[in-house]
Amino acid sequence: MSSYDVVDLIRAKRDGRRLGPDEIDWLIAAYTAGEVAEEQMAAMAMAIVFRGLDAAELTRWTEAMIDTGERMSFAGLNRPVVDKHSTGGVGDMITLPLAPIVAACGAAVPQLSGRGLGHTGGTLDKLEAIPGWSPDVEPGDLIRLLDEVGAVICAPGPGLAPADRKLYALRDVTGTVESIPLIASSIMSKKIAEGTPALVLDVKTGSGAFMRQREQAVELARTMVGLGRRSGVATVALVTSMAMPLGRAAGNAVEVAQAVEVLNGRGPSDVVELTLALAREMLTLAGLDADPAEALASGRALQTWRAMIRGQGGDPDAALPRARHQRVIEAPRDGFLTRLDALAVGVAAWRLGAGRARKEDPVQAAAGVLWHAGVGERVRAGQPLFTLLTDTPERFDRAAQALEGGWSVGDEPGEPQPLLLERIAG
Amino acid sequence: MSSYDVVDLIRAKRDGRRLGPDEIDWLIAAYTAGEVAEEQMAAMAMAIVFRGLDAAELTRWTEAMIDTGERMSFAGLNRPVVDKHSTGGVGDMITLPLAPIVAACGAAVPQLSGRGLGHTGGTLDKLEAIPGWSPDVEPGDLIRLLDEVGAVICAPGPGLAPADRKLYALRDVTGTVESIPLIASSIMSKKIAEGTPALVLDVKTGSGAFMRQREQAVELARTMVGLGRRSGVATVALVTSMAMPLGRAAGNAVEVAQAVEVLNGRGPSDVVELTLALAREMLTLAGLDADPAEALASGRALQTWRAMIRGQGGDPDAALPRARHQRVIEAPRDGFLTRLDALAVGVAAWRLGAGRARKEDPVQAAAGVLWHAGVGERVRAGQPLFTLLTDTPERFDRAAQALEGGWSVGDEPGEPQPLLLERIAG
């Protein structure tokens, strides 16, 4: 491989010139090998925040990150493989019912998931609330479980796109997270390396999402769909609202409980709507003519959930952890819940212990927030509106502060706000 | 002092928000102390490349860099103090005759100077061609020499604005040198810390200058003049052409020889013109009603030069080093030298050994380029046009390549190009 002067490459990007394919290959490999210093990659990342990466640069950048590690393959499976990724939100436990629903329809769903940081939760943190369940799956077990059960939710191995792990840690401390091409390549490098031939993206927008502005979320969705398709992954994105939290619970055990409610046919309507919308996209990409609503109604999805949890050491019948302390916030008057801000709920759950400030922090399985009415629903003065849950009651006050101003009760229910905003299919 | 989250500050600058004075103080102090990591400052520097610093931010940034070190004072001197700084060019030995001329007129000129990097030479490298001369002057000797002789050209101590040294080294490897506020604060932090009450800037523009575009040079000049004045330093800038090299020599010993020619009343007219223009500005700022041309013509400036060189251990009568090898390039035809590119000459001198690629490299005292006609002057076919000088003749070919295309001989002398482009006085 040719060698380049990294300062020349930084200056080129800074001045708005395109990086060539060989330059990108060299940069990513040299950075991963420690030959390009952290401060040099930080300057490059900030230049990319301002100048972007065009489609060809982005595809090569992503492939170069993948090439620093291993590529998985699901070629030997008897089921069509399809994966899903959400950019993260509050109460976003959709993966939990979605993976077994899609698996129950005949697909294989290798769901490599992450942990929560800040006010958004992580799928692995949620599932760890289930006694015995482990996110660590040996490669051989992964294939066997995908064949037998159809769904695995596990931690990605360290071998997938190690450049991304190093670059993400750098971006996190240098104010360079907010770059659409860098976000897109970070997400997609792992998904492409994973070897899935099909991918459905849930790109969230609104106060509780990383992309607050809808236009940005749409741009990110378009960027990832284009990147996926250029890299041979059939990719579709739904842009969905995270202006208010999903469902009725934000936390770990409380979201698992809600997922089980969904699988029992009793979940909140917004969660069911989004889960089925994503399931239909996944099944279409997988080439399966199956009805996810039927898989849900028939109880087959619930059976798959139970098999999936057992397959990773969990006991689907075990009681979930319960918080040692709770505080109730009551409705101040009769009326309708007219507003519930996703960020406020997410920060409250985080402060109660459901989330972490640093990636090495532990989370409380039982901490979280329940809300007892959805937006547009009637409330009565004095009824419980929120229940705050934690094992560490000194956290209640700051959590309650986070909720203040984050909701309103009014005289009219208000117009319903759409959950599914846009579909982007390349 | 308050403490801040550096990522918040990077994001603020990235998103175009102003940094507050306390934020800037904290950032510079924490970076200098190693509490803000190099990669974080690199991202901040790149954000500043794109977003800039406004006048208030820049003043505080510069003061904060000064506050990381010591401040000198010339308050006890019997002469008015005035300093000069050039942004650097090819054949720019103006400081050498200028300092003794201004000193001979009654001012004190504490010229803290640097070394060359790349194709532009450094004043200290040039003077070190004089046998015995040393750039290291003890603080007590500095004051005594300024009182007795009036001019000292020496290396700044490590105590002046250490934040700037650390930040400059970082910018050099991260593609963040090219930022007008960062350049301005780097130059001015050392000049303000030095304690000079008056400063004349020679801001060069053209192919051989750091600022190739005149508009950029003017903006840098305005920025530095404003910064100096807000920090209590009476500052004037001349924007001058570096489209062609100054004088007739680029190198170290060859430029010293040219300076002595100027002081003997026989120097190239462009060098004399610029030297006297800068001297007049310096004397005006120093409040001295003296004629620098008279100081030159009378030989008093030459006497001051001799005293200045002796004051720092040098022998003004010693023979200067002579190159062991030379190669002559002849004029190909009769005509006029119509073009001579400063960058081509500078790179040729650099490649002959007069400059350095890395700051730890040595330079050759005798290496350099002489040109035997100025632009607009008549040349005859076969006359020597350039003399290349080096101790290491394997360098000739690449130096001659650098000159190729950098000059032209034509039928008409062409229009004279102005040397002094703009005067900026706040």
Interface residues (C-beta under 8 A of the other chain):
Chain A: V7 I10 R11 R14 A37 E38 E39 Q40 M41 A42 A43 M44 A45 M46 A47 V49 F50 L170 D172 V173 T174 G175 T176 E178
Chain B: V7 I10 R11 R14 A37 E38 E39 Q40 M41 A42 A43 M44 A45 M46 A47 V49 F50 L170 D172 V173 T174 G175 T176 E178
